[in-house]
Amino acid sequence: MTLAVGCVTVDCDDVATVAGFWSAALEIRLDPDPSPFMASLNRTGTALPRFLFLKVPEAKTAKNRMHLDLLVDTSVPRTEEIARLVSLGATHVADKDEWGHSWAVLTDPEGNEFCLAARS
C-alpha cells in the first residue's frame, strides 16, 4: 500500500479546549509545546491514531462529512462512557438504533460530531 493516514486533523477555534478534550477522552497524552494555533496528540510517535488540532478563523456551520466512530469495551456500559465524555465537555445529541446496530451521537466542545458504540 502506498498511502497511510498521517493525522486526523480537526479545525477548531479554541485549540487548547478541543485538544484537551480529545486528549482526555482518548487517554492520549497531549504533545509538548502546544500553541494557541496548533496542538497535537501522538504527532511524533509511532502509535496511531495521530491527531492535529489547527486554529481556523471560521466557525463550524454544518454537520461533519466525516467523523470518528469510537468503540467502548463491552466491560464498560455505554451509558457510563457517555457520562464520562459529557463530564469532559461533550454533548450527548442522540441515541440511534438502526440496521441492527445501536450507537450514541455526541459532539466535542466545538460541535464536531462523533459516534460511540459498543465493541462487538
PyMOL CGO cylinders between C-alpha atoms (Angstrom):
from pymol import cmd
from pymol.cgo import CYLINDER

trace = [
    CYLINDER, 0.00, 0.00, 0.00, 1.36, 3.44, -0.88, 0.3, 1, 1, 1, 1, 1, 1,
    CYLINDER, 1.36, 3.44, -0.88, -0.91, 5.55, 1.34, 0.3, 1, 1, 1, 1, 1, 1,
    CYLINDER, -0.91, 5.55, 1.34, -1.16, 5.85, 5.11, 0.3, 1, 1, 1, 1, 1, 1,
    CYLINDER, -1.16, 5.85, 5.11, -3.09, 8.21, 7.35, 0.3, 1, 1, 1, 1, 1, 1,
    CYLINDER, -3.09, 8.21, 7.35, -0.74, 10.83, 8.73, 0.3, 1, 1, 1, 1, 1, 1,
    CYLINDER, -0.74, 10.83, 8.73, -3.09, 12.60, 11.12, 0.3, 1, 1, 1, 1, 1, 1,
    CYLINDER, -3.09, 12.60, 11.12, -6.73, 13.11, 11.82, 0.3, 1, 1, 1, 1, 1, 1,
    CYLINDER, -6.73, 13.11, 11.82, -6.88, 16.90, 11.61, 0.3, 1, 1, 1, 1, 1, 1,
    CYLINDER, -6.88, 16.90, 11.61, -9.52, 18.87, 13.49, 0.3, 1, 1, 1, 1, 1, 1,
    CYLINDER, -9.52, 18.87, 13.49, -10.17, 22.52, 12.62, 0.3, 1, 1, 1, 1, 1, 1,
    CYLINDER, -10.17, 22.52, 12.62, -11.18, 24.49, 15.69, 0.3, 1, 1, 1, 1, 1, 1,
    CYLINDER, -11.18, 24.49, 15.69, -11.40, 27.92, 17.28, 0.3, 1, 1, 1, 1, 1, 1,
    CYLINDER, -11.40, 27.92, 17.28, -10.12, 27.09, 20.79, 0.3, 1, 1, 1, 1, 1, 1,
    CYLINDER, -10.12, 27.09, 20.79, -7.20, 24.73, 20.19, 0.3, 1, 1, 1, 1, 1, 1,
    CYLINDER, -7.20, 24.73, 20.19, -6.47, 24.16, 23.89, 0.3, 1, 1, 1, 1, 1, 1,
    CYLINDER, -6.47, 24.16, 23.89, -10.06, 23.21, 24.74, 0.3, 1, 1, 1, 1, 1, 1,
    CYLINDER, -10.06, 23.21, 24.74, -10.62, 20.88, 21.80, 0.3, 1, 1, 1, 1, 1, 1,
    CYLINDER, -10.62, 20.88, 21.80, -7.17, 19.22, 22.03, 0.3, 1, 1, 1, 1, 1, 1,
    CYLINDER, -7.17, 19.22, 22.03, -7.57, 18.88, 25.80, 0.3, 1, 1, 1, 1, 1, 1,
    CYLINDER, -7.57, 18.88, 25.80, -10.98, 17.25, 25.37, 0.3, 1, 1, 1, 1, 1, 1,
    CYLINDER, -10.98, 17.25, 25.37, -9.71, 14.68, 22.86, 0.3, 1, 1, 1, 1, 1, 1,
    CYLINDER, -9.71, 14.68, 22.86, -6.58, 14.01, 24.93, 0.3, 1, 1, 1, 1, 1, 1,
    CYLINDER, -6.58, 14.01, 24.93, -8.72, 13.21, 27.98, 0.3, 1, 1, 1, 1, 1, 1,
    CYLINDER, -8.72, 13.21, 27.98, -11.42, 11.37, 26.02, 0.3, 1, 1, 1, 1, 1, 1,
    CYLINDER, -11.42, 11.37, 26.02, -8.99, 9.08, 24.21, 0.3, 1, 1, 1, 1, 1, 1,
    CYLINDER, -8.99, 9.08, 24.21, -6.45, 8.97, 27.05, 0.3, 1, 1, 1, 1, 1, 1,
    CYLINDER, -6.45, 8.97, 27.05, -3.67, 10.05, 24.69, 0.3, 1, 1, 1, 1, 1, 1,
    CYLINDER, -3.67, 10.05, 24.69, -1.06, 12.44, 26.02, 0.3, 1, 1, 1, 1, 1, 1,
    CYLINDER, -1.06, 12.44, 26.02, -1.04, 15.95, 24.57, 0.3, 1, 1, 1, 1, 1, 1,
    CYLINDER, -1.04, 15.95, 24.57, 2.26, 16.57, 22.79, 0.3, 1, 1, 1, 1, 1, 1,
    CYLINDER, 2.26, 16.57, 22.79, 4.58, 19.14, 24.39, 0.3, 1, 1, 1, 1, 1, 1,
    CYLINDER, 4.58, 19.14, 24.39, 4.67, 22.77, 23.30, 0.3, 1, 1, 1, 1, 1, 1,
    CYLINDER, 4.67, 22.77, 23.30, 1.11, 23.38, 22.06, 0.3, 1, 1, 1, 1, 1, 1,
    CYLINDER, 1.11, 23.38, 22.06, 0.42, 26.90, 20.85, 0.3, 1, 1, 1, 1, 1, 1,
    CYLINDER, 0.42, 26.90, 20.85, -2.80, 28.92, 20.51, 0.3, 1, 1, 1, 1, 1, 1,
    CYLINDER, -2.80, 28.92, 20.51, -2.71, 27.92, 16.81, 0.3, 1, 1, 1, 1, 1, 1,
    CYLINDER, -2.71, 27.92, 16.81, -1.80, 24.21, 16.90, 0.3, 1, 1, 1, 1, 1, 1,
    CYLINDER, -1.80, 24.21, 16.90, -1.70, 21.22, 19.23, 0.3, 1, 1, 1, 1, 1, 1,
    CYLINDER, -1.70, 21.22, 19.23, -1.28, 17.51, 18.63, 0.3, 1, 1, 1, 1, 1, 1,
    CYLINDER, -1.28, 17.51, 18.63, -1.63, 14.03, 20.08, 0.3, 1, 1, 1, 1, 1, 1,
    CYLINDER, -1.63, 14.03, 20.08, 0.92, 11.34, 19.09, 0.3, 1, 1, 1, 1, 1, 1,
    CYLINDER, 0.92, 11.34, 19.09, 2.25, 13.54, 16.27, 0.3, 1, 1, 1, 1, 1, 1,
    CYLINDER, 2.25, 13.54, 16.27, 5.85, 12.36, 16.58, 0.3, 1, 1, 1, 1, 1, 1,
    CYLINDER, 5.85, 12.36, 16.58, 5.19, 8.88, 17.98, 0.3, 1, 1, 1, 1, 1, 1,
    CYLINDER, 5.19, 8.88, 17.98, 4.75, 5.61, 16.20, 0.3, 1, 1, 1, 1, 1, 1,
    CYLINDER, 4.75, 5.61, 16.20, 1.36, 4.87, 17.79, 0.3, 1, 1, 1, 1, 1, 1,
    CYLINDER, 1.36, 4.87, 17.79, -1.85, 5.54, 15.92, 0.3, 1, 1, 1, 1, 1, 1,
    CYLINDER, -1.85, 5.54, 15.92, -4.04, 7.46, 15.70, 0.3, 1, 1, 1, 1, 1, 1,
    CYLINDER, -4.04, 7.46, 15.70, -2.30, 10.81, 15.45, 0.3, 1, 1, 1, 1, 1, 1,
    CYLINDER, -2.30, 10.81, 15.45, -4.37, 13.98, 15.86, 0.3, 1, 1, 1, 1, 1, 1,
    CYLINDER, -4.37, 13.98, 15.86, -3.62, 17.56, 14.84, 0.3, 1, 1, 1, 1, 1, 1,
    CYLINDER, -3.62, 17.56, 14.84, -5.74, 20.49, 16.07, 0.3, 1, 1, 1, 1, 1, 1,
    CYLINDER, -5.74, 20.49, 16.07, -5.50, 23.67, 14.00, 0.3, 1, 1, 1, 1, 1, 1,
    CYLINDER, -5.50, 23.67, 14.00, -6.97, 27.08, 14.71, 0.3, 1, 1, 1, 1, 1, 1,
    CYLINDER, -6.97, 27.08, 14.71, -9.14, 28.33, 11.85, 0.3, 1, 1, 1, 1, 1, 1,
    CYLINDER, -9.14, 28.33, 11.85, -10.96, 31.66, 11.53, 0.3, 1, 1, 1, 1, 1, 1,
    CYLINDER, -10.96, 31.66, 11.53, -14.37, 30.29, 10.55, 0.3, 1, 1, 1, 1, 1, 1,
    CYLINDER, -14.37, 30.29, 10.55, -16.84, 28.58, 12.89, 0.3, 1, 1, 1, 1, 1, 1,
    CYLINDER, -16.84, 28.58, 12.89, -18.34, 25.16, 12.26, 0.3, 1, 1, 1, 1, 1, 1,
    CYLINDER, -18.34, 25.16, 12.26, -21.63, 25.66, 10.42, 0.3, 1, 1, 1, 1, 1, 1,
    CYLINDER, -21.63, 25.66, 10.42, -22.84, 22.24, 9.23, 0.3, 1, 1, 1, 1, 1, 1,
    CYLINDER, -22.84, 22.24, 9.23, -22.77, 18.54, 10.01, 0.3, 1, 1, 1, 1, 1, 1,
    CYLINDER, -22.77, 18.54, 10.01, -19.39, 16.83, 9.65, 0.3, 1, 1, 1, 1, 1, 1,
    CYLINDER, -19.39, 16.83, 9.65, -19.00, 14.95, 6.37, 0.3, 1, 1, 1, 1, 1, 1,
    CYLINDER, -19.00, 14.95, 6.37, -16.53, 12.61, 8.09, 0.3, 1, 1, 1, 1, 1, 1,
    CYLINDER, -16.53, 12.61, 8.09, -16.43, 11.70, 11.77, 0.3, 1, 1, 1, 1, 1, 1,
    CYLINDER, -16.43, 11.70, 11.77, -14.87, 9.33, 14.28, 0.3, 1, 1, 1, 1, 1, 1,
    CYLINDER, -14.87, 9.33, 14.28, -16.68, 6.16, 15.34, 0.3, 1, 1, 1, 1, 1, 1,
    CYLINDER, -16.68, 6.16, 15.34, -15.40, 5.27, 18.80, 0.3, 1, 1, 1, 1, 1, 1,
    CYLINDER, -15.40, 5.27, 18.80, -15.78, 1.82, 20.33, 0.3, 1, 1, 1, 1, 1, 1,
    CYLINDER, -15.78, 1.82, 20.33, -16.19, 1.24, 24.05, 0.3, 1, 1, 1, 1, 1, 1,
    CYLINDER, -16.19, 1.24, 24.05, -15.21, -2.10, 25.54, 0.3, 1, 1, 1, 1, 1, 1,
    CYLINDER, -15.21, -2.10, 25.54, -18.20, -4.26, 26.43, 0.3, 1, 1, 1, 1, 1, 1,
    CYLINDER, -18.20, -4.26, 26.43, -16.99, -4.37, 30.06, 0.3, 1, 1, 1, 1, 1, 1,
    CYLINDER, -16.99, -4.37, 30.06, -17.99, -0.69, 30.37, 0.3, 1, 1, 1, 1, 1, 1,
    CYLINDER, -17.99, -0.69, 30.37, -21.65, 0.22, 29.93, 0.3, 1, 1, 1, 1, 1, 1,
    CYLINDER, -21.65, 0.22, 29.93, -22.07, 2.65, 27.04, 0.3, 1, 1, 1, 1, 1, 1,
    CYLINDER, -22.07, 2.65, 27.04, -24.08, 4.96, 29.30, 0.3, 1, 1, 1, 1, 1, 1,
    CYLINDER, -24.08, 4.96, 29.30, -21.13, 5.15, 31.69, 0.3, 1, 1, 1, 1, 1, 1,
    CYLINDER, -21.13, 5.15, 31.69, -18.75, 6.13, 28.87, 0.3, 1, 1, 1, 1, 1, 1,
    CYLINDER, -18.75, 6.13, 28.87, -21.24, 8.72, 27.60, 0.3, 1, 1, 1, 1, 1, 1,
    CYLINDER, -21.24, 8.72, 27.60, -21.38, 10.22, 31.09, 0.3, 1, 1, 1, 1, 1, 1,
    CYLINDER, -21.38, 10.22, 31.09, -17.56, 10.36, 31.24, 0.3, 1, 1, 1, 1, 1, 1,
    CYLINDER, -17.56, 10.36, 31.24, -17.36, 12.10, 27.86, 0.3, 1, 1, 1, 1, 1, 1,
    CYLINDER, -17.36, 12.10, 27.86, -20.08, 14.58, 28.85, 0.3, 1, 1, 1, 1, 1, 1,
    CYLINDER, -20.08, 14.58, 28.85, -18.16, 15.36, 32.06, 0.3, 1, 1, 1, 1, 1, 1,
    CYLINDER, -18.16, 15.36, 32.06, -15.15, 16.20, 29.84, 0.3, 1, 1, 1, 1, 1, 1,
    CYLINDER, -15.15, 16.20, 29.84, -17.17, 18.65, 27.71, 0.3, 1, 1, 1, 1, 1, 1,
    CYLINDER, -17.17, 18.65, 27.71, -19.02, 16.53, 25.13, 0.3, 1, 1, 1, 1, 1, 1,
    CYLINDER, -19.02, 16.53, 25.13, -22.73, 16.91, 24.42, 0.3, 1, 1, 1, 1, 1, 1,
    CYLINDER, -22.73, 16.91, 24.42, -24.90, 13.80, 24.08, 0.3, 1, 1, 1, 1, 1, 1,
    CYLINDER, -24.90, 13.80, 24.08, -27.01, 14.55, 21.00, 0.3, 1, 1, 1, 1, 1, 1,
    CYLINDER, -27.01, 14.55, 21.00, -28.96, 11.34, 20.33, 0.3, 1, 1, 1, 1, 1, 1,
    CYLINDER, -28.96, 11.34, 20.33, -29.16, 7.59, 20.64, 0.3, 1, 1, 1, 1, 1, 1,
    CYLINDER, -29.16, 7.59, 20.64, -29.58, 5.66, 17.40, 0.3, 1, 1, 1, 1, 1, 1,
    CYLINDER, -29.58, 5.66, 17.40, -30.72, 2.12, 16.70, 0.3, 1, 1, 1, 1, 1, 1,
    CYLINDER, -30.72, 2.12, 16.70, -30.73, 1.33, 13.01, 0.3, 1, 1, 1, 1, 1, 1,
    CYLINDER, -30.73, 1.33, 13.01, -29.83, -1.60, 10.75, 0.3, 1, 1, 1, 1, 1, 1,
    CYLINDER, -29.83, -1.60, 10.75, -29.35, -3.88, 13.75, 0.3, 1, 1, 1, 1, 1, 1,
    CYLINDER, -29.35, -3.88, 13.75, -26.78, -1.58, 15.39, 0.3, 1, 1, 1, 1, 1, 1,
    CYLINDER, -26.78, -1.58, 15.39, -27.07, 0.92, 18.20, 0.3, 1, 1, 1, 1, 1, 1,
    CYLINDER, -27.07, 0.92, 18.20, -24.84, 3.86, 18.98, 0.3, 1, 1, 1, 1, 1, 1,
    CYLINDER, -24.84, 3.86, 18.98, -24.82, 7.31, 20.54, 0.3, 1, 1, 1, 1, 1, 1,
    CYLINDER, -24.82, 7.31, 20.54, -24.12, 10.55, 18.70, 0.3, 1, 1, 1, 1, 1, 1,
    CYLINDER, -24.12, 10.55, 18.70, -22.11, 13.12, 20.64, 0.3, 1, 1, 1, 1, 1, 1,
    CYLINDER, -22.11, 13.12, 20.64, -20.28, 16.36, 19.88, 0.3, 1, 1, 1, 1, 1, 1,
    CYLINDER, -20.28, 16.36, 19.88, -16.97, 17.67, 21.19, 0.3, 1, 1, 1, 1, 1, 1,
    CYLINDER, -16.97, 17.67, 21.19, -16.80, 21.12, 22.86, 0.3, 1, 1, 1, 1, 1, 1,
    CYLINDER, -16.80, 21.12, 22.86, -16.95, 22.89, 19.46, 0.3, 1, 1, 1, 1, 1, 1,
    CYLINDER, -16.95, 22.89, 19.46, -19.76, 20.80, 17.99, 0.3, 1, 1, 1, 1, 1, 1,
    CYLINDER, -19.76, 20.80, 17.99, -17.78, 18.25, 15.95, 0.3, 1, 1, 1, 1, 1, 1,
    CYLINDER, -17.78, 18.25, 15.95, -19.88, 15.08, 15.80, 0.3, 1, 1, 1, 1, 1, 1,
    CYLINDER, -19.88, 15.08, 15.80, -18.62, 11.64, 16.74, 0.3, 1, 1, 1, 1, 1, 1,
    CYLINDER, -18.62, 11.64, 16.74, -20.29, 8.31, 17.48, 0.3, 1, 1, 1, 1, 1, 1,
    CYLINDER, -20.29, 8.31, 17.48, -19.90, 5.83, 20.31, 0.3, 1, 1, 1, 1, 1, 1,
    CYLINDER, -19.90, 5.83, 20.31, -20.83, 2.16, 20.04, 0.3, 1, 1, 1, 1, 1, 1,
    CYLINDER, -20.83, 2.16, 20.04, -20.08, -0.99, 21.98, 0.3, 1, 1, 1, 1, 1, 1,
    CYLINDER, -20.08, -0.99, 21.98, -17.17, -3.04, 20.66, 0.3, 1, 1, 1, 1, 1, 1,
    CYLINDER, -17.17, -3.04, 20.66, -18.56, -6.27, 19.24, 0.3, 1, 1, 1, 1, 1, 1,
]
cmd.load_cgo(trace, "trace")
